[in-house]
Amino acid sequence: MINVINKRLQNNKFSLIAEIGVNYYDIAKKLNIDLLSAAKYMVLVARNAGIHAVKFQTYKADTLASQNSPAYWDISEESTRSQYELFKKFDSFGYNEYEAISEFCNKIGIEFSSTPFDFESVDYLFKLMNFYKISSSDLSNFPFIEYIAKKGKPIFLSVGASNIDEIENAVRIIKKYNSNKITLLHCVLEYPTPYEDANLFKIQSLKKNFNDCFIGYSDHTKPDYSYNVIKTAYLLGAQLVEKHFTVDKELMGNDHYHAMDDSDAKNILSEIEYIDKICGCGELKALSTEEKARVNARRSIVASCDILKGSIITKEMLTFKRPGQGISPMFIEKVLGKIAVKEIKKDEIITIDFLK
């Protein structure tokens, strides 16, 4: 299996995950192709955009929601008012289909993952992927978290709609059974998330309170034209961003309306690359590119008057001017009191061989 995301996290490199979820159902209908072909097509588009991993959602409506489960999304975007009815539309895939998608991902060079929502899918996804993603909706499902933790693979845990004590308890359970470094993803369970509700400072709070975890961001805002939400999340410390993915943002329903497409993904990766370029390494030392300015824009000790040979150098004889090719003003105490071994003209830069 291709193992991209964990390696990038360990090397402190930004990662972008395309949350395909179940959006391939609508793509299959639009393109008049079968579901598996649509899923593979979306994977290929994601790979060609430079995305590092794709993620699906593995569930059965009967084990996920009761038939009396009200919607929590924007019904003007997705009109289905029952969770059970919505999930029932998109739950036909099983092990064979995910195995085929995983093999296709390995073949074309992008990492595969899928969020399990029941114990059966936890088991059969085990050999198909390198890490488990646990949805925010299961953060309080401690028996489920324990079951996944015991599988021994790295865990990514979204923490949407949760308080700090709930996050602490979930993390404690994972650590009890699993020694891998945990990745916590800030998330807002609001579909779509208004920009003013993105609450990106929570990323810093997660970094402070869970400093032994990797920190990421699962984004549900609509892509803004300059990608400020994701860029800000990155600058605040999100090493990984997961965002819903589509190949047609005009499609109604499900997760198309707040998803990125391949053009967005390319722009996001380009923007992050640019941020890395302008942020540099942060080391507190002069850059090699500053060397010319370091010499010519700094000052040297310069004679403020003609100084006769044999004169004892006093402060009144000196001034400080550019370029910095002579003795730096920081060493003035090493010049004062010295004897001029030659005549020094006014405005001449003083060098050490002029003195004894």
C-alpha positions in Angstrom: 0.0 0.0 0.0 1.2 3.5 -0.8 2.0 5.2 2.5 2.1 8.9 1.8 0.2 10.8 4.6 1.9 9.4 7.7 5.3 10.0 6.1 4.4 13.6 5.2 3.2 14.2 8.8 6.4 12.8 10.2 8.4 15.0 7.9 6.3 18.1 8.7 5.1 18.4 5.2 1.6 19.6 4.3 -0.9 17.0 3.1 -4.2 17.4 1.2 -6.8 14.7 1.4 -9.7 14.6 -1.0 -12.9 13.5 0.8 -14.7 11.8 -2.1 -17.1 10.3 0.4 -20.1 9.1 -1.6 -20.1 11.9 -4.2 -19.3 9.3 -6.9 -23.0 8.3 -6.9 -24.0 11.6 -8.5 -21.0 11.6 -10.9 -22.0 8.1 -12.1 -25.5 9.3 -12.8 -24.3 12.4 -14.6 -21.8 10.6 -16.7 -24.0 7.5 -17.2 -21.4 5.1 -15.9 -21.3 2.5 -13.2 -20.5 3.5 -9.6 -17.1 1.8 -9.5 -16.0 3.5 -12.7 -17.2 6.9 -11.3 -15.3 6.3 -8.0 -12.1 5.5 -10.0 -12.6 8.4 -12.2 -12.7 10.8 -9.2 -9.6 9.2 -7.8 -7.8 9.7 -11.0 -8.9 13.4 -11.2 -7.7 13.8 -7.6 -4.3 12.2 -8.4 -3.8 14.4 -11.4 -4.5 17.5 -9.3 -1.6 16.6 -7.0 -3.8 15.5 -4.1 -1.9 13.2 -1.7 -4.8 10.8 -0.6 -8.4 10.1 -1.3 -11.0 9.2 1.4 -14.3 7.4 1.1 -17.1 6.7 3.6 -17.9 3.1 4.4 -21.3 2.5 6.0 -24.7 0.8 5.8 -27.7 2.9 6.6 -29.2 0.2 8.8 -26.2 0.2 11.2 -25.6 3.9 11.1 -28.9 5.7 11.7 -32.3 4.9 13.0 -35.3 5.6 10.7 -36.1 8.5 13.0 -32.9 10.5 12.5 -33.4 14.2 11.5 -31.1 16.0 9.1 -28.4 18.3 10.5 -27.3 19.8 7.2 -28.6 22.7 5.1 -31.8 21.3 3.5 -31.8 24.1 0.9 -28.6 22.4 -0.4 -29.5 18.8 0.4 -33.3 18.4 0.6 -33.4 14.9 2.3 -34.7 15.4 5.8 -33.8 12.0 7.2 -30.3 10.8 7.8 -31.5 7.2 7.3 -33.1 8.0 4.0 -30.0 9.9 2.8 -27.5 7.2 3.8 -29.7 4.5 2.3 -29.1 6.1 -1.1 -25.4 5.7 -0.9 -24.6 2.5 0.9 -24.2 -0.2 -1.8 -20.4 -0.6 -1.7 -18.8 -3.4 0.3 -15.4 -5.0 0.6 -15.0 -6.0 -3.1 -15.6 -2.4 -4.3 -13.3 -0.8 -1.8 -10.6 -3.5 -2.5 -10.9 -2.5 -6.2 -10.6 1.2 -5.4 -7.6 0.6 -3.1 -5.8 -1.5 -5.8 -6.5 1.3 -8.4 -5.1 3.9 -6.0 -1.9 1.8 -5.6 -1.7 1.5 -9.3 -1.9 5.2 -10.1 0.0 6.5 -7.1 -2.3 8.0 -4.6 -3.1 6.8 -1.0 -6.5 5.2 -0.3 -8.5 5.5 2.9 -12.1 5.3 4.0 -13.9 6.2 7.2 -15.6 3.2 8.7 -18.9 3.7 10.4 -19.5 0.1 11.8 -17.4 -2.7 13.2 -17.7 -4.9 10.0 -16.1 -2.2 7.9 -13.4 -1.6 10.4 -12.4 -5.2 10.0 -12.5 -5.5 6.2 -10.8 -2.1 5.6 -7.9 -3.1 7.8 -5.7 -4.6 5.0 -6.7 -1.9 2.4 -5.4 1.2 4.1 -2.6 2.6 6.3 -4.6 4.6 8.8 -8.1 4.8 10.3 -10.2 8.0 10.2 -12.8 8.4 12.9 -15.6 10.8 12.2 -16.5 13.6 14.6 -19.9 11.9 14.9 -18.2 8.9 16.6 -16.0 10.9 19.0 -18.2 9.9 21.9 -18.6 6.3 20.7 -16.0 4.9 23.0 -16.6 1.2 22.3 -16.1 1.9 18.6 -13.0 4.0 19.2 -11.5 1.3 21.4 -12.2 -1.4 18.7 -10.4 0.7 16.1 -7.5 1.6 18.4 -6.8 -2.1 19.0 -6.2 -2.6 15.3 -2.8 -0.9 15.9 -2.9 1.5 12.9 -2.4 5.3 13.2 -5.7 7.1 13.9 -7.0 10.4 12.6 -9.8 11.7 14.8 -12.0 14.7 13.8 -13.2 16.7 16.8 -16.1 18.6 15.5 -19.0 19.5 17.9 -16.9 18.4 20.9 -15.7 19.8 24.2 -12.2 19.5 25.5 -13.1 16.8 28.1 -14.7 14.7 25.3 -11.6 15.0 23.2 -9.4 14.1 26.2 -11.4 11.0 26.9 -11.3 9.8 23.3 -7.5 10.4 23.1 -7.0 8.6 26.4 -8.8 5.5 25.0 -6.8 5.5 21.8 -3.5 5.8 23.7 -4.5 3.0 26.1 -4.5 0.5 23.1 -2.5 2.2 20.4 1.1 3.6 20.5 1.0 5.5 17.2 1.0 9.3 17.2 -2.6 10.5 16.9 -3.8 13.1 14.4 -6.6 15.4 15.6 -8.5 17.3 13.0 -10.3 20.5 13.9 -13.8 20.3 12.3 -17.1 22.2 12.4 -20.1 20.0 12.0 -22.1 22.5 10.0 -22.8 21.8 6.3 -21.7 24.1 4.8 -19.8 25.9 7.5 -20.2 29.7 7.2 -16.8 31.5 7.1 -17.5 33.2 10.4 -18.1 29.8 12.1 -14.8 28.3 10.9 -13.2 29.0 14.3 -9.7 28.4 13.1 -8.1 29.5 16.3 -9.2 26.1 17.7 -6.3 24.7 15.7 -3.9 26.6 18.0 -5.8 25.4 21.1 -5.5 21.8 19.9 -1.8 22.3 19.4 -1.4 23.7 22.9 -3.6 21.1 24.7 -2.5 18.1 22.7 1.1 18.9 21.9 2.0 15.2 21.4 -0.5 14.9 18.5 -0.4 15.9 14.9 -3.0 18.6 14.2 -5.0 18.9 11.0 -8.3 20.5 9.7 -11.4 18.9 8.2 -13.0 21.8 6.2 -16.7 22.2 5.4 -16.7 25.8 4.2 -17.3 26.5 0.6 -14.1 27.2 -1.3 -13.4 30.9 -1.3 -11.7 32.4 -4.4 -8.4 33.0 -2.5 -8.5 29.9 -0.3 -8.0 32.0 2.8 -9.7 29.5 5.1 -7.3 26.7 4.3 -4.2 29.0 4.1 -5.1 30.4 7.5 -5.6 26.9 8.9 -2.1 25.9 7.6 -0.5 29.0 9.1 -2.1 28.3 12.4 -0.6 24.9 12.5 -2.7 22.4 10.5 -0.3 20.0 8.9 -3.1 18.2 7.1 -6.3 19.4 5.4 -9.2 17.1 4.5 -11.8 18.6 2.2 -14.8 17.2 0.4 -14.1 16.6 -3.3 -16.2 16.7 -6.5 -15.7 17.0 -10.2 -18.8 19.1 -10.5 -19.6 21.8 -7.9 -22.9 22.6 -9.6 -24.5 19.3 -8.7 -27.2 19.6 -6.1 -27.3 17.6 -2.8 -25.0 15.5 -0.7 -21.5 17.0 -0.4 -20.9 18.7 -3.8 -22.0 22.2 -2.6 -19.1 22.7 -0.2 -16.5 20.6 -2.0 -13.4 21.5 -3.8 -12.8 20.4 -7.4 -9.5 19.6 -9.1 -8.9 23.2 -10.0 -9.4 24.3 -6.3 -7.0 21.5 -5.2 -4.3 22.6 -7.6 -4.6 26.2 -6.4 -4.6 25.2 -2.8 -1.4 23.2 -3.2 0.2 26.1 -5.2 -0.8 28.6 -2.5 0.6 26.4 0.3 3.8 26.0 -1.7 4.1 29.7 -2.0 3.4 30.2 1.7 6.3 27.7 2.5 8.5 29.7 0.1 7.9 33.1 1.8 7.9 31.7 5.3 11.3 30.1 5.1 12.9 28.2 7.9 12.7 30.9 10.7 16.3 30.5 11.8 17.7 33.6 13.5 20.7 34.2 11.3 21.6 36.3 8.2 20.7 34.8 4.9 23.3 34.2 2.2 21.2 36.4 -0.1 21.8 39.3 2.4 25.6 39.1 2.3 26.1 42.0 -0.1 23.7 44.2 1.8 25.2 43.1 5.1 28.6 44.5 3.9 27.5 47.5 2.0 24.5 48.8 4.0 26.3 48.5 7.4 28.7 51.1 8.7 32.4 51.3 9.2 34.6 53.5 11.5 35.6 56.5 9.3 38.0 59.4 10.0 36.0 62.6 10.6 39.1 64.7 10.0 42.6 64.3 8.8 44.6 62.2 11.3 48.4 62.7 11.4 50.7 59.8 11.6 51.6 59.1 15.3 48.3 60.6 16.6 46.4 58.8 19.4 43.0 58.0 18.2 40.2 59.8 20.1 36.4 59.6 19.7 36.3 63.1 18.2 38.4 61.9 15.2 35.8 59.3 14.3 32.4 59.0 12.6 30.5 56.0 11.2 29.6 55.6 7.5 28.7 53.1 4.9 29.9 50.7 3.5 30.8 48.2 6.2 34.1 47.1 4.7 36.2 48.4 7.5 36.1 48.1 11.3 32.5 47.8 12.6 31.4 50.5 15.1 30.7 47.6 17.5 34.5 47.4 17.9 35.1 51.1 18.6 36.7 50.4 22.0 39.5 48.5 20.1 40.3 51.6 18.0 40.2 54.3 20.7 43.6 54.9 22.2 45.5 53.2 19.3 48.3 55.1 17.4 48.0 55.9 13.7 50.9 54.3 11.8 50.1 56.4 8.7 48.4 59.6 7.8 44.6 59.0 7.5 42.6 61.3 5.3 39.2 62.7 6.3 36.4 60.3 5.2 38.8 57.4 4.8 37.6 54.1 6.1 39.9 53.0 8.9 41.3 49.5 8.8 43.2 47.6 11.5 46.6 47.9 9.6 46.3 51.7 10.0 46.7 51.3 13.8 49.0 49.9 16.5 
